[in-house]
Amino acid sequence: CFTALLFPKPILSLKSIHFSFPISLSLSLSLIRTNPNTRFLFNPTNLRSVKNMAPIFTSLSLFGIPLILTLTLTLTHFAHANSEGDALYTLKRSLTDPDNILQSWDPTLVSPCTWFHVTCNQDNRVTRVDLGNSNLSGHLVPELGKLEHLQYLELYKNNIQGTIPPELGNLKSLVSLDLYNNNISGTIPPSLGKLKNLVFLRLNDNRLTGPIPRELIAISSLKVVFENNPRLEGPELLGLVSYDTNCS
């Protein structure tokens, strides 16, 4: 949590830290907030950024916090937060949001776990994106495939267009993919057959075309809905996977 204080406008304060630290950490946090060397957006892949962090880690070490532990926690935290935050911000930029549903999706904040409509686990990894019925338009982005801990992607009842990115097949933890009641076109990516934990695949009321991928047969727990896609070819999977019509 204390790495959030590296930003010019930190979103966390000492009051929001819910676990105990020695007083030396409190002093070190104060140093981070006032040290001019911290006034930059830290990028863990940038060696210059790591070099600029040296005075901060030295201060932490002097106050009783091991340097290696501090560096490891910082790099790990930012690597995860930056990757997932960047992916979600790319989605935001691809969408039109007249109701400002995504107003809190600020890329300068340390973690997307602070954003509305985003849920994270105890390790601060994104597990849910809930944007159903939000008056959004635009298209999906391949960067969503980087959310490796995502379990629920809820984007139903919007005006999303374009195709389903094949990269969604990388979401190995995904349980529910709800894209129904949009204007999605193109084919269903066969890569979705890699989602062995998928239970709900609801794609009804779109403009999908082509065959239903037989790769979906390998997902034993899968329930799918493809209704009201008049140009979708099938139903090759009927009797092989469960068809669920409860999408209201």
Backbone bond lengths (Angstrom), bond angles and torsions (degrees), N, CA, C in turn:
res aa  C-N    CA-C-N  psi(-1)  N-CA   C-N-CA  omega(-1)  CA-C   N-CA-C  phi
1 C - - - 1.448 - - 1.524 111.54 -
2 F 1.356 116.95 -34.83 1.446 117.60 -172.32 1.514 112.16 -69.19
3 T 1.344 117.96 -15.97 1.456 118.51 178.69 1.505 111.92 -68.17
4 A 1.312 118.20 -19.49 1.459 120.66 178.28 1.514 111.34 -61.86
5 L 1.305 118.12 -23.14 1.449 121.54 -176.25 1.521 112.34 -78.09
6 L 1.329 116.95 0.59 1.451 120.24 178.18 1.515 111.77 -74.82
7 F 1.325 118.22 -14.61 1.442 121.16 -175.75 1.525 110.96 -86.38
8 P 1.354 116.77 154.83 1.467 119.61 179.61 1.517 112.64 -59.08
9 K 1.361 117.60 -35.26 1.452 121.84 178.06 1.519 108.61 -120.54
10 P 1.310 118.08 80.22 1.459 120.69 -174.15 1.510 111.76 -62.45
11 I 1.341 115.35 143.11 1.452 120.06 179.91 1.513 111.70 -95.84
12 L 1.315 116.04 -8.16 1.449 119.51 178.67 1.514 109.24 -116.40
13 S 1.292 116.92 150.66 1.452 121.72 174.51 1.508 108.14 -128.22
14 L 1.336 115.67 172.87 1.452 119.13 179.04 1.516 111.39 -59.84
15 K 1.333 116.54 -29.39 1.453 119.55 -178.94 1.518 111.94 -67.84
16 S 1.360 117.16 -23.37 1.452 119.29 -176.33 1.517 112.87 -90.76
17 I 1.344 117.44 -1.34 1.455 120.25 177.71 1.519 108.74 -85.67
18 H 1.331 116.04 118.24 1.457 120.41 -169.11 1.534 113.39 -97.49
19 F 1.345 116.38 11.82 1.449 117.41 177.12 1.515 108.68 -130.24
20 S 1.313 115.63 159.68 1.458 120.59 -169.90 1.523 111.36 -84.74
21 F 1.319 115.57 138.89 1.449 123.32 172.85 1.520 108.63 -131.96
22 P 1.318 117.96 156.68 1.472 120.58 174.13 1.509 110.51 -64.45
23 I 1.309 114.93 161.16 1.457 120.05 179.53 1.514 111.57 -61.01
24 S 1.347 116.21 -24.60 1.459 118.71 179.33 1.521 111.35 -62.51
25 L 1.347 117.67 -33.91 1.448 120.47 178.25 1.518 110.55 -67.65
26 S 1.315 116.78 -39.39 1.464 119.61 178.36 1.522 110.63 -60.56
27 L 1.343 115.73 -42.53 1.450 119.38 177.51 1.521 110.96 -64.16
28 S 1.329 116.34 -39.70 1.457 120.21 -179.71 1.515 111.27 -66.36
29 L 1.328 116.60 -38.76 1.458 120.53 177.80 1.524 110.40 -62.05
30 S 1.319 116.32 -38.71 1.455 119.69 177.48 1.513 110.63 -63.02
31 L 1.321 116.05 -39.54 1.452 119.68 178.25 1.517 111.16 -62.81
32 I 1.352 116.16 -40.68 1.458 119.82 179.76 1.511 110.70 -61.57
33 R 1.327 116.45 -42.57 1.451 120.36 -175.53 1.526 111.94 -68.32
34 T 1.329 117.75 -29.70 1.462 120.58 -174.94 1.519 112.87 -101.54
35 N 1.324 117.37 -12.61 1.457 120.70 -177.03 1.529 109.94 -73.01
36 P 1.340 119.08 121.72 1.472 120.75 -178.78 1.509 112.86 -62.93
37 N 1.332 117.70 -21.56 1.458 120.20 179.39 1.513 113.06 -67.82
38 T 1.346 117.54 -10.90 1.465 120.20 -178.50 1.510 111.89 -94.49
39 R 1.305 119.17 2.87 1.456 120.31 -174.79 1.529 110.92 -86.44
40 F 1.309 115.71 64.32 1.445 122.09 174.87 1.509 107.41 -155.27
41 L 1.326 115.28 161.17 1.468 120.64 177.72 1.507 108.18 -86.27
42 F 1.322 116.34 112.99 1.457 121.60 -173.18 1.512 111.10 -73.29
43 N 1.312 116.72 128.68 1.461 123.53 175.97 1.516 107.77 -120.96
44 P 1.345 118.72 111.65 1.457 120.37 -173.82 1.515 113.58 -66.24
45 T 1.353 117.72 -14.84 1.453 119.46 178.41 1.516 112.04 -90.03
46 N 1.310 116.44 -1.54 1.455 121.29 -177.57 1.523 109.02 -101.70
47 L 1.330 117.65 113.23 1.462 121.08 -176.42 1.515 111.48 -63.11
48 R 1.335 117.27 -32.61 1.455 119.91 178.25 1.526 110.12 -63.74
49 S 1.339 116.33 -37.86 1.455 119.59 178.02 1.518 111.06 -62.92
50 V 1.334 116.61 -42.80 1.462 120.10 178.95 1.511 110.34 -62.29
51 K 1.354 117.06 -41.20 1.461 120.17 178.58 1.522 110.36 -62.39
52 N 1.331 116.92 -39.52 1.457 120.66 179.80 1.523 112.35 -66.85
53 M 1.330 116.41 -20.86 1.461 120.50 -179.71 1.520 112.24 -77.79
54 A 1.334 118.53 -11.85 1.460 121.65 -173.28 1.523 113.40 -52.96
55 P 1.351 119.70 -47.98 1.478 118.84 179.97 1.523 112.63 -61.06
56 I 1.334 116.73 -32.45 1.467 119.92 -179.16 1.515 110.12 -68.93
57 F 1.352 116.17 -48.68 1.451 119.39 -179.45 1.526 111.67 -64.84
58 T 1.341 115.88 -33.19 1.455 118.81 176.33 1.518 110.39 -63.09
59 S 1.330 116.74 -43.61 1.464 120.68 178.23 1.516 110.75 -60.51
60 L 1.328 117.03 -43.84 1.464 120.60 -179.94 1.518 110.74 -63.20
61 S 1.337 116.10 -42.05 1.447 119.57 -178.61 1.521 111.77 -64.80
62 L 1.333 116.45 -39.58 1.451 120.67 179.38 1.517 111.85 -62.37
63 F 1.324 117.18 -29.37 1.456 120.42 -178.59 1.527 112.18 -94.69
64 G 1.312 116.96 18.02 1.454 119.73 169.53 1.502 115.47 98.47
65 I 1.331 118.38 7.97 1.457 120.60 177.51 1.518 107.76 -103.17
66 P 1.328 118.86 121.66 1.464 120.80 -177.34 1.525 111.09 -56.73
67 L 1.304 116.28 134.47 1.454 122.02 -177.46 1.518 111.81 -61.09
68 I 1.324 117.79 -47.18 1.464 121.11 -176.31 1.520 110.88 -63.20
69 L 1.338 117.10 -42.32 1.460 120.56 179.17 1.515 110.86 -63.40
70 T 1.328 116.51 -43.37 1.460 120.51 179.22 1.521 111.04 -61.23
71 L 1.322 116.40 -46.27 1.453 121.02 -179.12 1.524 110.88 -63.33
72 T 1.327 117.21 -43.32 1.467 121.01 -178.83 1.515 111.28 -62.98
73 L 1.337 116.48 -47.08 1.462 119.96 -179.63 1.517 111.24 -62.54
74 T 1.336 115.70 -39.66 1.458 119.77 -178.31 1.523 111.32 -66.58
75 L 1.320 116.75 -49.31 1.457 120.33 -179.13 1.516 111.73 -62.20
76 T 1.337 117.48 -43.22 1.459 121.02 -179.89 1.510 111.30 -63.51
77 H 1.326 115.57 -45.92 1.464 120.64 -179.08 1.520 110.99 -59.76
78 F 1.329 117.60 -48.07 1.443 120.41 -176.05 1.519 111.87 -72.36
79 A 1.334 117.50 -34.41 1.458 119.53 179.48 1.516 110.60 -60.57
80 H 1.340 116.59 -46.30 1.464 120.68 179.67 1.516 110.82 -68.74
81 A 1.321 116.60 -49.92 1.459 120.32 -175.65 1.521 111.67 -63.06
82 N 1.337 117.12 -42.51 1.458 119.97 -178.72 1.521 111.47 -65.94
83 S 1.329 117.58 -42.80 1.456 121.26 -177.74 1.523 111.48 -63.79
84 E 1.326 117.17 -49.19 1.461 120.35 -177.85 1.526 111.43 -72.95
85 G 1.320 116.50 -39.01 1.451 119.63 176.71 1.515 111.89 -63.03
86 D 1.324 117.16 -40.79 1.457 120.58 178.19 1.523 111.19 -63.22
87 A 1.330 116.27 -40.68 1.463 120.20 -179.86 1.524 111.23 -63.03
88 L 1.331 116.39 -45.48 1.463 120.05 -179.42 1.526 111.46 -69.82
89 Y 1.319 116.76 -35.82 1.467 119.00 178.73 1.527 110.42 -67.66
90 T 1.328 116.71 -34.06 1.468 119.72 174.83 1.520 110.19 -62.59
91 L 1.349 116.95 -40.02 1.463 120.07 174.90 1.522 110.66 -60.85
92 K 1.315 116.56 -46.03 1.467 120.17 179.73 1.523 111.23 -56.23
93 R 1.308 116.77 -44.71 1.464 121.05 -177.48 1.519 112.21 -66.54
94 S 1.340 116.81 -22.46 1.464 120.48 -179.98 1.525 112.16 -86.88
95 L 1.333 117.57 -5.99 1.458 122.07 -174.84 1.528 110.91 -111.71
96 T 1.322 114.68 149.20 1.462 121.54 169.73 1.517 107.52 -98.52
97 D 1.329 115.74 128.85 1.463 121.60 -168.90 1.534 109.88 -129.31
98 P 1.329 118.44 77.05 1.467 120.23 -174.65 1.522 114.17 -65.55
99 D 1.323 117.60 -23.23 1.466 120.82 -178.93 1.527 113.21 -96.44
100 N 1.340 117.34 6.82 1.474 122.68 178.45 1.528 112.32 56.92
101 I 1.315 116.06 38.05 1.465 120.73 176.74 1.529 110.63 -63.07
102 L 1.318 115.86 -31.75 1.472 121.39 -174.61 1.526 112.24 -99.81
103 Q 1.298 117.43 20.29 1.467 120.44 -176.04 1.522 112.58 -59.59
104 S 1.320 117.98 -33.80 1.466 121.48 -177.65 1.527 113.04 -78.70
105 W 1.323 118.14 -6.22 1.465 121.25 -178.60 1.532 109.15 -78.91
106 D 1.301 114.70 78.68 1.460 123.12 -174.59 1.529 109.03 -101.03
107 P 1.327 118.86 115.36 1.468 121.00 -175.91 1.523 113.68 -68.64
108 T 1.344 118.78 -12.41 1.461 119.89 179.28 1.526 112.12 -84.49
109 L 1.329 117.70 -7.95 1.456 120.27 177.58 1.521 109.82 -80.37
110 V 1.311 115.42 153.55 1.462 120.11 -169.55 1.510 113.07 -69.85
111 S 1.325 118.71 -25.74 1.458 120.20 -174.46 1.514 110.91 -149.76
112 P 1.343 118.51 138.16 1.464 120.37 175.84 1.518 112.64 -68.92
113 C 1.313 117.90 -8.20 1.465 121.16 179.12 1.527 112.03 -66.64
114 T 1.315 117.69 -13.85 1.458 121.63 177.59 1.527 112.09 -90.87
115 W 1.334 117.28 -5.04 1.460 121.02 -176.41 1.525 110.62 -82.70
116 F 1.331 116.34 146.20 1.459 120.60 173.44 1.528 109.93 -66.55
117 H 1.334 115.80 147.00 1.465 124.54 177.85 1.527 112.58 72.89
118 V 1.326 117.05 11.59 1.469 122.41 175.68 1.522 108.36 -122.58
119 T 1.324 116.32 131.21 1.468 121.95 178.18 1.518 108.91 -117.57
120 C 1.345 115.93 139.90 1.461 121.08 179.81 1.525 110.17 -123.77
121 N 1.322 115.45 160.90 1.466 120.29 174.56 1.522 109.70 -88.44
122 Q 1.331 116.39 -174.11 1.462 120.49 -175.82 1.524 112.54 -67.80
123 D 1.330 116.53 -14.96 1.463 120.60 177.02 1.520 112.21 -96.30
124 N 1.340 115.84 12.94 1.463 121.44 179.28 1.523 112.62 60.72
125 R 1.330 116.10 37.60 1.454 121.55 172.79 1.520 108.94 -108.23
126 V 1.298 117.39 138.66 1.463 122.59 -174.88 1.527 110.01 -68.32
127 T 1.355 116.03 126.36 1.464 121.32 179.69 1.525 113.01 -118.45
128 R 1.328 117.99 -20.35 1.470 120.79 179.65 1.520 110.26 -141.11
129 V 1.335 114.53 142.00 1.455 121.99 168.40 1.523 106.03 -128.80
130 D 1.323 116.75 112.29 1.465 122.88 -174.04 1.525 110.14 -112.35
131 L 1.326 115.81 96.30 1.458 121.31 -178.32 1.527 110.93 -129.68
132 G 1.324 116.41 27.92 1.447 119.88 177.91 1.520 112.18 -68.49
133 N 1.350 115.56 143.66 1.460 122.25 174.95 1.534 111.55 53.46
134 S 1.317 116.70 48.82 1.471 122.06 -174.12 1.520 113.53 -115.62
135 N 1.321 117.24 11.29 1.465 121.93 176.74 1.531 111.82 60.68
136 L 1.320 115.39 37.02 1.457 121.05 179.83 1.531 110.15 -95.11
137 S 1.307 116.31 148.47 1.461 121.89 171.50 1.523 107.97 -134.74
138 G 1.321 115.43 169.27 1.454 119.12 -176.11 1.512 110.04 124.29
139 H 1.327 116.68 -148.13 1.460 119.38 -177.17 1.522 110.60 -143.72
140 L 1.319 115.08 161.86 1.461 121.93 176.85 1.527 109.63 -78.12
141 V 1.331 116.59 160.30 1.466 120.64 -176.94 1.528 110.04 -125.88
142 P 1.324 117.89 147.09 1.467 120.77 179.95 1.524 113.39 -63.10
143 E 1.345 117.06 -23.20 1.467 120.11 -179.56 1.523 112.78 -60.99
144 L 1.333 118.06 -18.91 1.464 120.04 176.96 1.526 111.44 -59.24
145 G 1.301 117.21 -25.00 1.455 121.42 179.04 1.517 113.95 -66.22
146 K 1.342 117.68 -8.73 1.463 121.42 178.52 1.525 112.95 -85.35
147 L 1.328 117.40 -7.35 1.472 120.50 -178.41 1.529 108.43 -85.10
148 E 1.311 116.63 74.81 1.459 121.77 -167.65 1.517 114.37 -67.78
149 H 1.331 118.08 -15.52 1.466 120.91 177.99 1.533 112.35 -103.34
150 L 1.318 117.23 5.10 1.458 121.25 -176.96 1.532 110.81 -65.62
151 Q 1.325 116.42 130.89 1.459 122.10 178.62 1.522 112.71 -110.23
152 Y 1.321 117.22 -31.03 1.466 121.18 -176.97 1.529 109.42 -132.81
153 L 1.321 115.37 120.89 1.457 121.54 174.13 1.528 107.09 -117.86
154 E 1.320 115.68 102.84 1.465 122.72 -172.77 1.526 109.67 -111.09
155 L 1.325 115.89 104.24 1.463 121.73 -178.74 1.527 111.24 -132.07
156 Y 1.313 116.80 25.08 1.458 122.49 -176.34 1.533 111.45 -70.75
157 K 1.336 114.78 159.48 1.470 123.44 175.31 1.532 112.75 53.66
158 N 1.323 114.65 51.93 1.458 121.97 171.36 1.525 107.98 -125.99
159 N 1.285 117.34 -158.45 1.469 121.66 177.02 1.523 109.41 -125.89
160 I 1.324 115.56 43.26 1.466 121.28 -178.36 1.520 109.62 -74.79
161 Q 1.323 115.70 134.07 1.458 122.42 -177.78 1.524 109.27 -117.04
162 G 1.328 115.24 -172.41 1.448 119.35 179.06 1.515 111.65 80.46
163 T 1.320 115.77 -161.97 1.460 121.83 -173.77 1.531 111.95 -108.41
164 I 1.326 115.06 167.54 1.461 121.13 174.75 1.534 108.14 -83.50
165 P 1.326 119.68 118.52 1.471 120.61 -177.97 1.528 111.35 -63.19
166 P 1.327 118.09 131.45 1.468 120.26 175.62 1.524 112.87 -57.72
167 E 1.344 116.69 -24.13 1.468 120.88 -178.95 1.522 112.96 -63.66
168 L 1.334 117.76 -16.04 1.467 118.90 175.85 1.523 111.10 -63.58
169 G 1.307 117.02 -17.42 1.467 120.73 174.83 1.516 113.17 -68.13
170 N 1.339 117.83 -9.05 1.469 121.44 177.13 1.519 112.69 -85.76
171 L 1.332 117.60 -6.11 1.466 121.37 -175.98 1.518 109.72 -83.94
172 K 1.326 116.15 73.67 1.461 121.82 -170.55 1.525 113.44 -63.87
173 S 1.324 117.92 -18.76 1.471 121.03 -179.94 1.527 112.69 -92.91
174 L 1.326 117.37 -1.52 1.461 120.92 -171.26 1.529 111.48 -65.74
175 V 1.336 114.69 130.61 1.465 122.70 177.48 1.521 110.44 -105.81
176 S 1.318 117.32 -37.05 1.463 121.16 -175.40 1.522 110.22 -136.59
177 L 1.332 115.71 125.56 1.460 122.51 173.85 1.521 107.25 -120.54
178 D 1.322 116.24 102.63 1.465 122.52 -174.97 1.522 109.97 -112.43
179 L 1.331 115.05 101.82 1.464 121.93 -179.63 1.522 111.06 -120.62
180 Y 1.318 117.85 16.30 1.462 120.36 -174.82 1.521 111.95 -70.50
181 N 1.342 113.87 158.56 1.464 121.93 -178.15 1.525 112.93 57.87
182 N 1.326 114.92 54.94 1.458 123.11 171.91 1.525 107.94 -131.76
183 N 1.306 117.28 -161.50 1.470 122.36 176.50 1.524 110.03 -123.77
184 I 1.320 115.91 38.61 1.462 121.54 -177.71 1.519 109.61 -72.75
185 S 1.324 116.31 135.54 1.458 122.17 -178.03 1.523 109.63 -121.59
186 G 1.327 115.58 -174.90 1.455 120.26 -179.51 1.514 111.76 82.58
187 T 1.306 115.27 -168.12 1.468 121.24 -176.05 1.523 111.33 -96.20
188 I 1.321 115.24 163.57 1.462 121.23 173.46 1.528 107.54 -82.33
189 P 1.324 119.27 121.90 1.472 120.94 -176.16 1.532 111.58 -63.91
190 P 1.319 118.39 129.69 1.464 120.48 174.43 1.526 112.69 -59.21
191 S 1.341 116.65 -22.40 1.464 120.18 -178.97 1.523 112.26 -61.54
192 L 1.340 118.06 -19.75 1.464 120.09 177.63 1.528 111.13 -63.98
193 G 1.299 116.95 -17.51 1.462 120.32 176.30 1.516 113.48 -66.72
194 K 1.338 118.02 -12.24 1.464 121.51 177.75 1.524 112.52 -82.24
195 L 1.330 117.08 -6.86 1.464 120.74 -175.31 1.524 109.77 -86.14
196 K 1.305 116.57 79.49 1.462 122.00 -171.77 1.519 113.27 -68.39
197 N 1.322 118.35 -17.44 1.467 121.30 178.39 1.528 112.67 -95.08
198 L 1.330 116.92 0.64 1.457 120.52 -174.93 1.534 110.90 -70.01
199 V 1.323 115.22 130.90 1.462 121.69 177.08 1.528 110.53 -110.83
200 F 1.320 117.02 -44.39 1.466 121.11 -175.87 1.526 110.35 -116.38
201 L 1.320 115.14 118.70 1.460 122.58 174.05 1.531 106.41 -124.04
202 R 1.331 115.20 95.60 1.466 119.90 -173.75 1.525 109.10 -112.85
203 L 1.320 113.55 106.76 1.460 121.82 -174.46 1.517 112.01 -121.34
204 N 1.329 117.32 11.70 1.454 119.79 -176.01 1.524 111.89 -65.57
205 D 1.344 114.70 159.32 1.468 122.49 178.16 1.522 112.22 60.04
206 N 1.325 114.45 51.73 1.459 122.64 171.26 1.529 108.19 -130.29
207 R 1.320 117.35 -160.68 1.471 121.68 179.81 1.519 109.76 -126.11
208 L 1.323 116.16 43.37 1.455 121.60 -177.52 1.527 111.01 -71.30
209 T 1.323 115.41 152.01 1.455 121.36 -179.13 1.526 109.63 -132.09
210 G 1.336 115.51 170.81 1.451 120.54 174.87 1.511 113.09 80.77
211 P 1.330 116.94 -176.31 1.466 121.17 -176.42 1.530 112.39 -78.99
212 I 1.314 114.55 151.81 1.467 120.42 170.88 1.528 107.41 -74.24
213 P 1.330 118.57 123.85 1.477 120.23 -175.21 1.532 112.41 -61.21
214 R 1.309 115.46 130.44 1.464 119.53 177.81 1.523 111.54 -72.29
215 E 1.339 116.94 -13.70 1.471 120.08 176.68 1.524 111.62 -59.94
216 L 1.322 117.30 -21.89 1.461 120.24 -179.70 1.527 112.14 -68.68
217 I 1.320 117.14 -17.29 1.463 120.25 -179.85 1.524 111.06 -60.82
218 A 1.327 116.95 -29.46 1.469 121.27 -175.86 1.518 113.07 -70.78
219 I 1.322 117.66 -10.28 1.470 120.62 -179.21 1.525 107.69 -94.75
220 S 1.316 116.23 99.83 1.466 120.88 -170.43 1.518 113.67 -66.84
221 S 1.318 118.09 -29.82 1.463 121.41 -175.75 1.525 113.32 -92.16
222 L 1.321 117.55 4.14 1.459 121.54 -168.71 1.524 113.00 -73.09
223 K 1.338 115.26 134.88 1.454 123.46 167.74 1.525 106.97 -119.36
224 V 1.327 116.41 128.34 1.457 119.71 -174.24 1.520 111.31 -126.54
225 V 1.311 114.93 154.09 1.460 121.92 173.64 1.524 107.96 -134.78
226 F 1.339 116.17 121.06 1.459 121.05 179.94 1.523 112.46 -121.68
227 E 1.332 118.68 5.69 1.456 120.83 -173.63 1.536 112.21 -56.92
228 N 1.340 113.73 155.32 1.466 121.90 176.15 1.522 112.54 60.77
229 N 1.320 115.05 37.66 1.461 123.24 165.32 1.532 105.35 -120.48
230 P 1.330 118.22 81.53 1.469 120.92 -167.44 1.516 114.78 -61.53
231 R 1.323 117.93 -21.09 1.466 120.12 -178.45 1.523 112.18 -100.50
232 L 1.328 116.60 6.37 1.461 120.73 178.33 1.519 109.15 -82.87
233 E 1.320 116.27 129.73 1.459 121.27 -176.82 1.518 110.28 -89.29
234 G 1.302 116.40 139.57 1.458 122.26 -179.20 1.503 108.23 163.46
235 P 1.320 119.94 -160.70 1.471 125.68 3.69 1.528 111.72 -97.21
236 E 1.335 117.03 84.52 1.459 120.37 -179.86 1.518 113.12 -58.28
237 L 1.337 117.06 -26.19 1.462 119.98 -174.65 1.522 112.81 -91.19
238 L 1.311 118.52 -3.70 1.452 120.62 -177.25 1.527 109.85 -58.82
239 G 1.324 115.23 125.32 1.456 120.87 -177.09 1.509 113.43 92.15
240 L 1.327 117.08 -12.18 1.467 121.14 -179.85 1.516 111.60 -104.19
241 V 1.323 116.81 -28.66 1.461 121.91 172.56 1.526 107.75 -133.28
242 S 1.303 116.64 162.69 1.457 121.21 -176.66 1.525 111.09 -82.76
243 Y 1.316 116.05 131.51 1.455 121.33 174.92 1.514 108.45 -97.95
244 D 1.313 116.15 123.59 1.466 122.40 -175.52 1.511 108.17 -117.05
245 T 1.321 117.72 126.50 1.455 120.84 -178.39 1.511 113.19 -104.73
246 N 1.320 117.75 7.53 1.469 121.24 -178.26 1.525 110.11 -88.68
247 C 1.319 116.41 84.67 1.473 120.96 -174.97 1.518 112.25 -121.65
248 S 1.284 118.87 8.94 1.459 119.44 -175.98 1.507 111.37 -74.99
